Amino acid sequence: LTEPPGSLLTAEAMRAVSLLLAWALLRSAGTQQCHLAGPGGVLRFTDTHTEIQVPALHRVPSSLDPLYSLVRLCLDLIQQNPLPTELLRAALNDPGSVRTSQVVQYELGYVVCAAVALLFTVAVPVAGMCFCYCRSRQRCGGRLRAHRRSLGCRRHCLLACLSLTSLVILISVVCAFVTSQRVRGQMEPGLGAVPATLRTLRQHIASVPQGVQMVVDRFKVPRQQIISDLGGLSQSVGLSIHAQLKAMTYAALADLQDRAGDLQTSLHHLQILDKTVRALASARAELEPVLREQRRLVVTLLDDPRCTSCASVLGRAQSLELGADYSKVPSVEKVLKALAGLPRSDFAEMIRQGNGTFNSIPELAVERMAQVIQDLRDEMARITEKVQSIANGFPLPDYTRPVSEALVKAEDRSQPYLREVERFEQYRWIAGTVLCSIILLILACNVTGMALGAYGLSKREDPSDYECRGEAGAKFLLVGVGLAFLFSWLLILLVFATFLVGGNIQTLVCRNWVNQEIYKFIDTPGNLPPSMNLTRQLNLRRDSNLSAVYRECKSGAGLWEVLQLESSYDLDEHLKTPKYTADFQKRLGDFTARLGDVRLLRSEGRQDLETFARSGMDEVDYGRFQEEMKIPVVKTSLPGLARSLEGLQKMQRNGTVAGRLTAEAQALWQMQNSTVQSQEALVAKLGESVQFLSRLAPHLQERVKTTLATTASVEARLPVQAQHILRQEIGCFTRKELRYFTQYLNWVRQTLREDVASCQPLATALDNGRVILCDRITDPWNAFWFSLGCCTFFLIPNIIFAIRLTKHFRPIRNRLM
């Protein structure tokens, strides 16, 4: 029941610190900020709608790229004029006003090439007929008239030149074969890609409503998060109130428990003090005559002349008398009378109930907030219906309908042209393959003729001798010459036809497509007839043009930015957060509940503590008790006196005196052990009670007053603070959930403007068209006629060298020494 002197002071200091901390927490609760949303506060919207994409095509590097570059360089030299905007405007708006001179002026380079081709077409067959006439007259391609020393050198030079021209023709015809096959391989998929791309674009446009509905359906992400948060709102509010108020409440309950303990312990020590004082007074009264008689006997014995050396102890025996007199200490009967019947209340049960009521705040919050949570869940269902109205009222499908109709019209109109292109490509491939095969046949004749002729020359001993293998070689060369004369005009016609088509596509379309001159021409007002006005047909903004639309689409802009939607549908107005969250906020803002009604101290407990403080326990003079306790029960030490008598007994010669000394010593020991020690034990017990009461009494009234004031203040503040924390937690919850709404609506705004119905496939389709037409078809097409043209023009030196070489393979008419 006792405590060390410093322990109570330490406990009180810790209690004061706890109360100060509790008040500080309460004051800071008013300014406490909501925690920022952690990773869980950022919503992730997964795009489950897969838009139909147009695969992007790119120019594939090829080993023929140097040849393509050379052909484009030649075409740039042939056609140096820029895009003929005036001519095209006249041709598109008023075809009858186009003058032939304008076309000739623009196509001047091609006209010159046409003249060269015409000259070749006429001159080579005429030269072939002249050669045939000369051969029939034995004037061309015959035998050498005389042998000279320089014939060997000339023969080797002709062989080298014919071999070189044949090698050039062989390389050119191989390139012609390869490029022709590449054109054929790219033409069919390229032509098929046109309707496929148009269909893909139509499907992409048709998927716009699905994309809008997907955006609306993504509202389930914030809805599920908010409903999940609502499920834990009431428990979170209760736990927050409990966590923020528990320091103050637990400190007040602990302080109350200490005062109740002080009351119980003080009453116990007061009762011990009163009972002990009475027992000590009664024991003193009983001990006094016994001690007096014992002193008389000892003094008489020690004063006997027969007692040897007894004078030294006689003085101590004469001073043998009682010490402390506890009848003189103050009485505590008045205090005990004031505390009679206390405590009338069960403080332990009272504290247990207060603690239980406070700890049940989370469960009480769940119960009180159940209805508002259900109302908020119902409100979420109504908000879902409001969000659905975004998809129902979104006008994008109305604006994409003209685009879909234009794509359908383009697909239908392109089919006949594509079939014609495919048919003409089939003819071109057949003609090219046949003529390339003829060129290979000519090369075979050249190689065979040169091989047989050279072998014949090596076997002929006399230049004038006839040698059949040399003659056969000469005939093979003449067959090649004849085939060259016979098919050269067909070759030049095929070269010019493909050159005229491919060259104009490259210089008029591809070159201006790359530098975007075509877009500028289309963007210029008046260049296109009203029936081809793309801005009006595609419902573009009046201030926009095809170049700007192409750049926007290529950068990933949506149809929202390209089409005229801002003026007819205010997306920001439809996506304002209060439009969807006003009722949700109002329900949370109007909610209130009393969650802090906790009774810590009932009236009978308060009266007990007030009676305890007024009992007068602090008025008792505990110093008098302490002064008396310093005085021993018997002033002379009985054990010391008894030991002195035992020492004298050993020194006596008289047996009677010795026996009496022993008897008196035993009587002193018996008095010490039976009476004095019991009183000393009571004094020690009294000291414990006096020590506790003397330490508590000076601070009793102040502590009780503080405890009563603190308990009353906590009971008054708990409902107020609980209501404040409730409003704060609901405010934090509201702001958190509004962030979910805001995140979703911002995502909807961005997605509808940029991602849903992206017009990037339109730009990709245009880029793919350029890649297919220019890079995959036109480049090998132009390389084909260029290679075939090289073969055709190199046939002229091939013919000359072959005719000149045939004379060297035949016998010489006259041998000159």
C-alpha positions in Angstrom: 0.0 0.0 0.0 3.0 2.3 0.2 4.9 3.9 -2.5 8.5 5.3 -2.7 8.6 9.0 -1.9 9.5 10.0 -5.5 7.2 7.6 -7.4 4.0 9.5 -6.7 5.6 12.8 -7.9 6.8 11.1 -11.1 3.4 9.6 -11.8 1.8 13.0 -11.3 4.3 14.7 -13.6 3.6 12.1 -16.3 -0.1 12.6 -15.9 0.2 16.3 -16.3 2.2 15.8 -19.5 -0.4 13.4 -20.8 -3.2 16.0 -20.2 -1.2 18.8 -21.9 -0.5 16.5 -24.9 -4.2 15.7 -25.1 -5.2 19.4 -25.1 -2.5 20.1 -27.7 -3.9 17.3 -30.0 -7.4 18.7 -29.6 -6.4 22.2 -30.5 -4.4 20.9 -33.5 -7.3 18.8 -34.6 -9.1 21.9 -35.8 -6.4 22.7 -38.3 -5.4 19.2 -39.2 -5.1 18.7 -43.0 -6.4 15.8 -45.0 -3.7 13.4 -46.1 -3.0 13.7 -49.8 -4.1 10.9 -51.9 -1.5 8.1 -52.1 -1.1 5.7 -55.0 -4.6 4.4 -54.4 -6.0 8.0 -55.0 -5.0 8.0 -58.7 -7.4 6.1 -60.9 -6.2 4.0 -63.8 -8.6 3.9 -66.8 -7.9 0.9 -69.1 -9.0 1.4 -72.7 -10.9 -1.8 -73.5 -12.1 -0.4 -76.8 -9.7 -1.3 -79.6 -9.9 1.2 -82.4 -9.5 0.0 -85.9 -6.1 1.1 -87.0 -4.6 1.4 -90.5 -1.2 -0.3 -90.5 1.5 2.2 -91.4 3.6 1.3 -94.5 7.1 2.5 -94.9 9.6 2.6 -97.7 11.6 -0.6 -97.5 15.4 -0.2 -98.3 16.4 -2.1 -101.4 19.5 -2.9 -103.4 17.9 -1.0 -106.3 17.7 2.3 -104.4 20.7 3.7 -106.3 18.9 2.9 -109.6 15.7 4.5 -108.3 17.6 7.7 -107.3 19.3 7.8 -110.7 15.9 7.5 -112.5 14.4 10.3 -110.3 17.4 12.5 -111.1 16.9 11.9 -114.8 13.2 12.8 -114.5 14.0 15.9 -112.6 16.2 17.0 -115.5 13.5 16.1 -118.0 10.7 17.8 -116.1 12.0 20.9 -114.4 8.6 22.7 -114.3 6.8 23.0 -110.9 3.2 21.9 -110.4 1.1 23.5 -113.1 -1.5 25.0 -110.8 -3.1 27.2 -113.6 -3.3 24.3 -116.0 -4.8 22.0 -113.4 -7.3 24.6 -112.2 -8.5 25.1 -115.8 -8.6 21.3 -116.4 -10.7 20.6 -113.3 -13.1 23.6 -113.5 -13.4 24.1 -117.3 -11.7 21.3 -119.4 -12.7 22.9 -122.6 -10.5 26.0 -121.9 -7.3 24.0 -121.8 -5.1 24.8 -124.8 -2.7 22.3 -126.3 0.1 24.8 -126.2 -0.2 25.0 -122.4 0.1 21.2 -122.2 3.0 21.1 -124.6 4.8 23.9 -122.8 4.5 22.0 -119.4 5.4 18.7 -121.0 8.2 20.1 -123.1 10.8 17.6 -121.7 8.5 14.7 -122.5 7.8 16.1 -126.0 11.5 16.1 -126.7 11.8 12.5 -125.5 8.8 11.7 -127.7 10.6 13.1 -130.7 13.6 11.1 -129.9 11.5 8.0 -129.5 9.7 8.7 -132.8 13.1 9.2 -134.6 14.3 6.0 -133.1 11.1 4.2 -134.1 11.5 5.3 -137.7 15.3 5.4 -138.1 16.2 2.0 -136.8 13.7 -0.1 -138.9 14.7 2.0 -142.0 18.3 1.3 -141.3 17.5 -2.3 -140.9 15.8 -2.4 -144.3 18.7 -0.6 -145.9 21.1 -3.2 -144.3 19.0 -6.0 -145.7 19.1 -4.4 -149.1 22.8 -4.0 -149.0 23.2 -7.6 -147.8 21.2 -8.8 -150.8 23.5 -6.8 -153.0 26.6 -8.3 -151.3 27.7 -4.9 -150.2 27.3 -5.1 -146.4 28.4 -7.7 -143.9 30.6 -9.5 -146.5 34.2 -10.5 -146.3 37.4 -8.5 -145.9 39.1 -7.8 -149.2 42.7 -8.0 -148.0 44.7 -9.1 -145.0 46.6 -6.4 -143.1 48.8 -6.6 -140.0 46.3 -4.3 -138.1 43.4 -6.7 -138.6 44.1 -8.6 -135.4 44.1 -5.4 -133.3 40.9 -4.2 -134.9 39.3 -7.7 -134.4 40.1 -7.7 -130.7 38.8 -4.1 -130.3 35.5 -5.1 -131.9 35.3 -8.2 -129.8 35.9 -6.1 -126.6 33.3 -3.4 -127.7 30.7 -6.0 -128.6 31.3 -7.8 -125.3 31.0 -4.6 -123.4 27.8 -3.6 -125.0 26.4 -7.1 -124.5 27.4 -6.9 -120.8 25.6 -3.5 -120.5 22.5 -4.9 -122.2 22.6 -8.0 -120.0 22.8 -5.9 -116.8 20.0 -3.7 -118.1 17.7 -6.5 -119.1 18.3 -8.2 -115.7 17.3 -5.0 -114.0 14.3 -4.7 -116.3 13.2 -8.3 -115.5 13.6 -7.6 -111.7 11.9 -4.3 -111.7 9.1 -5.6 -113.9 8.5 -8.5 -111.6 8.6 -6.1 -108.6 6.0 -3.9 -110.2 3.8 -6.9 -110.8 4.3 -8.1 -107.2 3.4 -4.7 -105.8 0.6 -3.8 -108.2 -1.9 -6.4 -107.0 -1.5 -5.8 -103.3 -1.2 -2.0 -103.9 -4.5 -1.9 -105.9 -6.1 -4.2 -103.3 -5.0 -1.9 -100.5 -7.1 1.0 -101.9 -10.6 -0.5 -101.2 -9.3 -2.2 -98.1 -8.0 1.0 -96.7 -11.2 2.8 -97.5 -13.2 0.1 -95.8 -10.9 0.2 -92.8 -11.5 4.0 -92.6 -15.2 3.5 -92.8 -15.1 0.9 -90.0 -12.9 3.3 -88.0 -15.5 6.0 -88.4 -18.3 3.6 -87.6 -16.6 2.6 -84.4 -16.9 6.1 -83.0 -20.1 5.5 -81.0 -18.6 2.4 -79.5 -15.6 4.4 -78.4 -17.8 7.0 -76.8 -19.8 4.3 -75.0 -16.5 2.8 -73.8 -15.5 6.1 -72.3 -18.9 6.3 -70.5 -18.6 2.6 -69.3 -15.3 3.5 -67.7 -17.2 5.3 -65.0 -17.4 2.0 -63.2 -13.8 2.6 -62.2 -14.5 5.7 -60.0 -17.9 4.3 -59.0 -16.4 1.0 -57.7 -13.7 3.0 -55.9 -16.3 5.4 -54.3 -18.6 2.6 -53.3 -15.6 0.8 -51.8 -14.7 3.9 -49.9 -18.3 4.3 -48.7 -18.1 0.9 -47.2 -15.3 1.9 -44.9 -16.4 5.5 -44.3 -18.3 5.1 -41.0 -15.7 2.8 -39.5 -13.0 5.2 -40.6 -14.8 8.2 -39.0 -15.4 6.3 -35.8 -11.8 5.2 -35.6 -10.5 8.7 -36.4 -12.7 10.2 -33.6 -11.5 7.5 -31.2 -7.8 7.9 -32.2 -7.8 11.7 -31.9 -9.7 11.8 -28.6 -8.4 8.8 -26.8 -5.3 10.6 -25.4 -7.5 13.2 -23.7 -10.1 10.7 -22.6 -7.7 8.0 -21.3 -5.8 10.7 -19.4 -9.0 12.0 -17.7 -10.0 8.4 -16.9 -6.6 7.6 -15.5 -6.6 10.8 -13.4 -10.1 9.9 -12.1 -8.9 6.4 -11.3 -5.9 7.9 -9.3 -8.3 10.1 -7.3 -10.5 7.1 -6.5 -7.4 5.2 -5.5 -6.3 8.1 -3.3 -9.7 8.0 -1.6 -9.6 4.3 -1.0 -6.0 4.3 0.2 -6.4 7.4 2.3 -9.4 6.0 4.0 -7.5 2.7 4.6 -4.5 4.5 6.1 -6.7 6.8 8.3 -8.4 3.8 9.7 -5.0 2.1 10.4 -3.7 5.3 12.0 -6.7 5.7 14.3 -6.6 2.0 15.3 -2.9 1.9 15.8 -2.8 5.0 18.0 -5.5 3.6 20.2 -3.6 0.3 20.4 -0.4 2.1 21.3 -2.1 4.2 24.0 -3.7 1.1 25.5 -0.4 -0.9 25.4 1.4 2.0 27.1 -1.1 2.1 29.8 -0.7 -1.7 30.4 3.1 -1.5 30.2 3.6 1.4 32.6 2.9 -0.4 36.0 4.8 -3.5 34.9 7.8 -1.5 33.9 7.6 0.5 37.1 7.6 -2.7 39.2 10.4 -4.2 37.2 12.5 -1.1 37.7 12.0 -1.2 41.5 13.1 -4.9 41.6 16.2 -4.3 39.5 17.2 -1.2 41.4 16.8 -3.0 44.8 18.9 -5.9 43.6 21.7 -3.8 42.2 21.7 -1.7 45.4 22.3 -4.9 47.5 25.8 -4.8 49.1 26.3 -8.4 48.2 26.1 -7.6 44.5 29.6 -7.3 43.3 30.4 -4.5 40.7 26.7 -3.6 40.4 27.1 0.2 40.9 28.0 0.7 37.2 24.6 -0.6 36.0 22.5 1.0 38.7 22.2 4.4 37.0 20.7 2.7 33.8 18.3 0.7 35.9 17.1 3.8 37.7 16.4 5.6 34.3 14.2 2.7 33.1 10.9 4.4 32.1 8.4 4.7 29.2 9.1 6.8 26.2 6.5 7.9 23.5 3.1 8.9 24.6 0.6 8.6 21.7 -2.2 9.9 23.6 -0.8 13.4 22.9 -1.0 13.0 19.0 -3.9 14.7 17.1 -7.1 12.7 16.7 -8.4 11.7 13.2 -11.8 10.7 14.3 -13.3 13.9 12.8 -11.8 13.0 9.4 -13.0 9.4 9.7 -16.4 10.6 10.6 -16.5 12.9 7.5 -15.4 10.0 5.3 -17.8 7.6 6.9 -19.7 5.5 4.3 -17.3 6.5 1.4 -17.1 5.6 -1.3 -20.8 5.5 -2.0 -20.2 4.9 -5.7 -18.3 2.1 -7.5 -15.5 4.1 -9.2 -14.1 0.9 -10.9 -17.5 0.2 -12.6 -17.9 3.9 -13.4 -14.5 4.0 -15.1 -15.1 0.7 -16.9 -18.4 2.0 -18.3 -16.9 5.3 -19.4 -14.1 3.5 -21.1 -16.5 1.1 -22.7 -18.7 3.9 -24.0 -15.8 5.8 -25.4 -14.3 2.6 -27.1 -17.7 1.9 -28.7 -17.6 5.1 -30.7 -16.5 3.3 -34.0 -19.4 0.8 -33.7 -21.8 3.7 -32.9 -20.5 5.6 -35.9 -21.3 2.6 -38.1 -24.8 2.4 -36.7 -25.5 6.2 -37.0 -24.1 6.5 -40.6 -25.7 3.4 -42.0 -28.7 5.3 -43.6 -26.6 8.1 -45.2 -24.2 5.4 -46.6 -27.1 3.7 -48.3 -28.5 7.0 -49.6 -25.0 7.8 -51.1 -25.0 4.3 -52.8 -28.4 5.1 -54.3 -27.1 8.5 -55.4 -24.2 6.8 -57.2 -26.7 4.9 -59.3 -28.4 8.2 -60.3 -25.0 9.7 -61.2 -24.3 6.7 -63.4 -27.5 7.5 -65.4 -26.3 11.1 -65.7 -23.0 10.0 -67.1 -24.7 7.8 -69.6 -26.3 11.0 -71.0 -22.8 12.0 -72.3 -22.9 9.1 -74.8 -26.5 9.7 -75.7 -26.0 13.4 -76.4 -22.5 13.3 -78.0 -22.9 14.7 -81.6 -19.8 13.2 -83.2 -21.7 10.5 -85.2 -23.7 13.2 -86.9 -20.5 14.8 -88.1 -18.8 11.7 -89.2 -21.7 10.6 -91.5 -20.5 12.8 -94.4 -17.0 11.4 -94.0 -18.4 7.8 -94.2 -20.5 8.7 -97.3 -17.5 10.2 -99.0 -15.5 7.1 -98.3 -18.2 4.9 -99.6 -18.5 7.0 -102.8 -14.7 6.9 -103.2 -14.6 3.1 -102.8 -17.4 2.6 -105.4 -15.9 5.0 -107.9 -12.4 3.6 -107.6 -13.3 0.0 -108.4 -13.6 0.4 -112.3 -10.4 2.4 -112.5 -8.5 -0.2 -110.4 -9.7 -3.0 -112.6 -8.5 -1.1 -115.7 -5.2 -0.4 -114.2 -4.8 -4.1 -113.3 -5.7 -5.1 -116.8 -3.2 -2.7 -118.4 -0.5 -3.8 -116.0 -1.1 -7.4 -117.1 -0.5 -6.3 -120.8 2.6 -4.4 -119.8 4.0 -7.3 -117.9 3.4 -9.7 -120.8 4.9 -7.3 -123.4 7.9 -6.5 -121.1 8.6 -10.2 -120.5 8.4 -11.0 -124.2 10.7 -8.2 -125.3 13.1 -8.8 -122.5 13.2 -12.4 -123.6 13.9 -11.3 -127.2 16.8 -9.1 -125.9 18.1 -12.1 -124.1 17.9 -14.0 -127.4 19.9 -11.3 -129.1 22.5 -11.5 -126.4 22.6 -15.3 -126.8 23.2 -14.8 -130.5 26.0 -12.4 -129.7 27.7 -14.6 -127.2 27.3 -17.7 -129.4 28.5 -15.8 -132.5 31.6 -14.4 -130.7 32.4 -17.8 -129.2 32.2 -19.7 -132.5 33.9 -16.9 -134.5 36.8 -16.7 -132.1 37.1 -20.5 -132.0 37.0 -20.6 -135.8 39.8 -18.0 -136.0 42.0 -20.0 -133.7 41.6 -23.1 -135.9 42.1 -21.4 -139.3 45.7 -21.6 -140.5 45.3 -19.4 -143.6 43.0 -16.2 -143.3 41.7 -17.0 -146.8 40.6 -20.5 -145.9 37.0 -21.3 -145.3 36.1 -22.3 -141.8 32.6 -23.5 -140.9 32.6 -22.5 -137.2 33.8 -19.0 -138.0 31.1 -18.7 -140.7 28.5 -20.0 -138.2 29.6 -17.4 -135.7 29.2 -14.6 -138.3 25.7 -15.9 -139.1 24.7 -15.9 -135.4 25.8 -12.3 -135.1 23.7 -11.4 -138.1 20.7 -13.2 -136.6 21.1 -11.0 -133.5 21.4 -8.0 -135.7 18.2 -8.9 -137.6 16.3 -9.5 -134.3 17.5 -6.1 -133.1 16.3 -4.4 -136.2 13.0 -6.3 -136.2 12.0 -5.6 -132.5 13.7 -2.3 -131.8 10.6 -0.2 -132.7 8.5 -2.3 -130.3 11.0 -1.9 -127.6 11.1 1.9 -128.0 7.3 2.1 -128.0 7.0 0.1 -124.8 9.8 2.2 -123.2 8.1 5.5 -124.2 4.6 4.4 -123.1 5.8 3.3 -119.7 8.1 6.4 -119.5 5.3 8.8 -120.2 3.0 7.2 -117.6 5.6 6.6 -114.9 7.5 9.9 -115.5 4.4 12.0 -115.2 3.3 10.2 -112.1 6.7 10.8 -110.5 7.0 14.5 -111.6 3.4 15.5 -111.4 2.2 13.5 -108.4 4.9 11.9 -106.3 7.3 14.8 -106.3 4.6 17.3 -105.4 3.1 14.9 -102.9 6.4 14.7 -101.0 6.8 18.5 -100.8 3.1 18.9 -100.1 2.5 21.1 -103.1 -0.6 19.0 -103.9 -2.1 19.9 -100.5 -1.4 23.5 -101.1 -3.1 23.3 -104.5 -6.2 21.6 -102.9 -6.2 24.2 -100.1 -6.2 27.2 -102.5 -9.8 28.4 -103.0 -11.0 28.1 -106.6 -8.6 25.3 -107.6 -11.2 22.5 -107.1 -14.7 22.6 -108.5 -17.6 22.7 -106.0 -18.2 19.0 -106.5 -14.7 18.2 -105.2 -14.7 20.7 -102.3 -13.2 18.5 -99.6 -13.6 21.1 -96.8 -17.4 21.1 -97.3 -17.8 17.4 -98.1 -15.8 16.4 -95.0 -17.4 19.1 -92.8 -14.1 20.6 -91.9 -13.8 24.0 -90.1 -14.1 26.9 -92.5 -10.8 28.3 -91.3 -9.0 24.9 -91.8 -7.5 23.4 -94.9 -6.3 19.9 -96.0 -2.7 20.6 -95.1 -3.6 21.7 -91.5 -6.0 18.7 -91.1 -3.3 16.4 -92.4 -0.7 17.8 -89.9 -3.2 17.6 -87.0 -4.2 14.0 -87.9 -0.6 13.0 -88.3 0.2 14.4 -84.8 -2.6 12.2 -83.3 -5.4 14.8 -83.1 -9.0 13.5 -82.8 -11.9 14.2 -85.0 -13.1 16.6 -82.3 -10.3 19.0 -83.2 -10.7 18.5 -86.9 -14.5 18.7 -87.3 -16.7 21.6 -86.2 -17.8 20.4 -82.7 -16.8 23.1 -80.2 -19.4 25.5 -81.6 -22.3 23.0 -81.5 -21.5 21.0 -78.3 -19.9 22.6 -75.3 -18.0 19.6 -73.9 -16.7 21.6 -70.9 -20.2 22.6 -69.9 -21.4 19.0 -70.1 -18.4 17.7 -68.0 -18.6 20.2 -65.1 -18.1 18.3 -61.9 -20.9 19.9 -59.9 -23.4 18.8 -62.5 -22.9 15.2 -61.3 -21.8 15.6 -57.7 -24.1 18.4 -56.3 -26.5 15.9 -54.6 -23.7 13.7 -53.4 -22.0 16.6 -51.7 -25.2 17.9 -50.2 -26.0 14.6 -48.6 -22.6 14.4 -47.0 -22.7 18.1 -46.0 -26.1 17.8 -44.3 -25.2 14.7 -42.3 -24.7 15.1 -38.5 -24.6 12.8 -35.5 -23.7 12.9 -31.8 -20.9 10.5 -31.3 -19.1 11.8 -28.2 -21.6 11.5 -25.4 -19.4 9.8 -22.8 -20.2 10.1 -19.0 -16.9 9.8 -17.2 -18.0 10.7 -13.6 -21.6 10.4 -12.2 -22.9 12.8 -9.6 -22.5 10.4 -6.6 -18.8 9.9 -7.6 -18.4 13.7 -7.8 -19.9 14.0 -4.4 -17.6 11.4 -3.0 -14.5 13.2 -4.3 -15.8 16.6 -3.1 -16.5 15.0 0.4 -13.0 13.6 0.3 -11.5 17.0 -0.4 -13.5 18.6 2.4 -12.8 15.9 5.0 -10.1 17.8 6.7 -7.4 15.2 6.1 -5.1 18.0 5.0 -5.6 19.8 8.4 -4.2 16.9 10.5 -0.8 17.7 12.0 1.1 14.7 10.9 4.4 16.2 12.2 3.3 15.4 15.8 3.0 11.8 14.8 6.4 11.8 13.3 7.9 13.5 16.4 6.4 10.8 18.7 7.6 8.0 16.5 11.1 9.2 16.9 10.8 8.5 20.7 11.3 4.9 21.6 8.7 2.9 23.5 11.1 2.5 26.5 13.8 5.2 26.9 16.3 2.7 28.3 17.2 -0.2 26.0 15.8 -3.4 27.6 18.0 -5.8 25.7 21.1 -3.7 26.7 20.1 -3.7 30.3 19.4 -7.5 30.2 22.8 -8.3 28.8 24.4 -6.1 31.5 22.7 -8.1 34.2 23.7 -11.4 32.5 27.4 -10.1 32.6 27.1 -9.2 36.3 25.7 -12.7 37.1 29.0 -14.3 36.0 30.9 -12.0 38.3 29.0 -12.8 41.5 30.3 -15.1 44.3 27.0 -15.1 46.1 24.8 -17.7 44.6 21.5 -16.0 45.7 22.5 -12.7 44.1 23.6 -14.5 41.0 20.2 -16.3 40.7 18.3 -13.1 41.2 20.3 -11.3 38.5 19.5 -14.1 36.1 15.8 -13.9 36.9 15.7 -10.2 36.4 17.5 -10.4 33.1 15.0 -13.0 31.9 12.1 -10.8 33.0 13.6 -7.9 30.9 14.0 -10.2 27.9 10.4 -11.4 28.3 9.1 -7.8 28.5 11.1 -6.8 25.4 9.9 -9.8 23.3 6.3 -9.8 24.4 5.3 -6.2 24.9 7.9 -3.7 23.6 8.4 -5.5 20.2 4.7 -5.6 19.5 4.4 -1.9 20.2 7.4 -1.2 18.0 5.7 -3.1 15.2 2.6 -0.9 15.7 4.8 2.1 15.5 6.3 0.9 12.2 2.9 0.3 10.8 1.8 3.7 12.0 4.8 5.2 10.3 3.8 3.9 6.9 0.3 5.4 7.2 1.6 8.7 8.5 4.2 8.9 5.6 1.5 8.3 2.9 -1.0 10.7 4.5 1.6 13.4 5.1 2.7 13.2 1.5 -0.9 13.3 0.0 -2.6 15.7 2.3 -0.9 19.0 1.2 -2.0 18.4 -2.5 -5.3 16.7 -1.8 -7.7 19.6 -2.5 -5.8 20.8 -5.6 -5.7 17.4 -7.1 -9.3 16.6 -6.5 -10.3 20.1 -7.9 -8.1 19.5 -11.0 -9.6 16.1 -11.5 -13.2 17.3 -11.2 -12.5 20.2 -13.5 -10.7 18.0 -16.1 -13.4 15.4 -16.1 -16.1 18.0 -16.5 -14.2 19.7 -19.3 -13.6 16.4 -21.1 -17.2 15.4 -20.8 -18.3 18.8 -22.2 -15.7 18.8 -25.0 -16.0 15.3 -26.2 -19.3 15.8 -28.2 -18.0 19.1 -29.6 -14.7 17.6 -30.7 -16.3 14.5 -32.0 -18.7 16.6 -34.1 -15.8 18.6 -35.4 -13.7 15.6 -36.3 -16.8 14.1 -37.9 -17.2 17.2 -40.1 -13.5 17.2 -40.9 -13.4 13.5 -41.8 -16.5 13.9 -44.0 -14.9 16.9 -45.6 -11.8 15.0 -46.3 -13.8 12.1 -47.7 -15.9 14.4 -49.9 -12.8 16.1 -51.3 -11.2 12.6 -51.9 -14.3 11.3 -53.8 -14.6 14.6 -55.7 -11.0 14.0 -56.9 -12.2 10.7 -58.3 -15.0 12.4 -60.2 -12.7 15.1 -61.4 -10.1 12.6 -62.6 -12.8 10.6 -64.5 -14.3 13.7 -66.1 -10.9 15.1 -67.1 -10.0 11.8 -68.6 -13.4 11.8 -70.5 -12.6 15.3 -71.7 -9.2 14.4 -72.9 -10.2 11.0 -74.4 -13.2 12.4 -76.3 -11.0 15.2 -77.7 -7.8 13.3 -78.5 -8.2 9.5 -78.4 -11.8 8.6 -79.3 -12.2 8.7 -83.1 -8.6 9.7 -83.7 -8.1 10.9 -87.3 -4.6 9.6 -87.4 -5.7 6.6 -89.6 -6.7 9.2 -92.2 -3.2 10.6 -92.3 -1.7 7.1 -92.2 -3.9 6.2 -95.2 -2.6 9.1 -97.1 1.0 8.3 -96.3 0.4 4.7 -97.2 -1.1 5.8 -100.5 2.1 7.7 -101.2 4.3 4.8 -100.2 2.4 2.3 -102.4 2.0 4.5 -105.4 5.4 6.3 -105.4 7.8 4.0 -103.5 6.5 0.6 -104.2 5.0 0.9 -107.7 6.3 4.1 -109.5 10.0 3.6 -108.5 10.3 0.1 -109.9 8.0 1.1 -112.8 10.4 3.9 -113.8 13.4 1.7 -113.2 11.8 -0.8 -115.6 11.5 1.6 -118.6 14.9 3.1 -117.7 16.6 -0.3 -117.8 14.6 -1.4 -120.9 15.5 2.0 -122.6 19.2 1.3 -121.8 18.9 -2.1 -123.5 17.1 -0.5 -126.5 19.6 2.3 -127.1 22.6 0.1 -126.6 21.3 -2.1 -129.4 22.5 0.5 -131.8 26.2 0.1 -131.0 25.6 -3.6 -130.6 24.3 -3.8 -134.2 27.3 -1.8 -135.5 29.9 -3.8 -133.7 28.2 -7.1 -134.6 28.1 -6.2 -138.4 31.7 -5.1 -138.3 32.8 -8.2 -136.5 31.2 -10.7 -138.9 33.7 -9.7 -141.6 36.5 -10.9 -139.4 35.0 -14.3 -138.9 34.8 -15.0 -142.7 37.8 -15.9 -145.0 39.7 -13.0 -146.6 39.4 -12.6 -150.3 43.0 -11.5 -151.1 46.0 -12.2 -148.8 48.6 -9.4 -148.9 52.1 -10.1 -147.9 
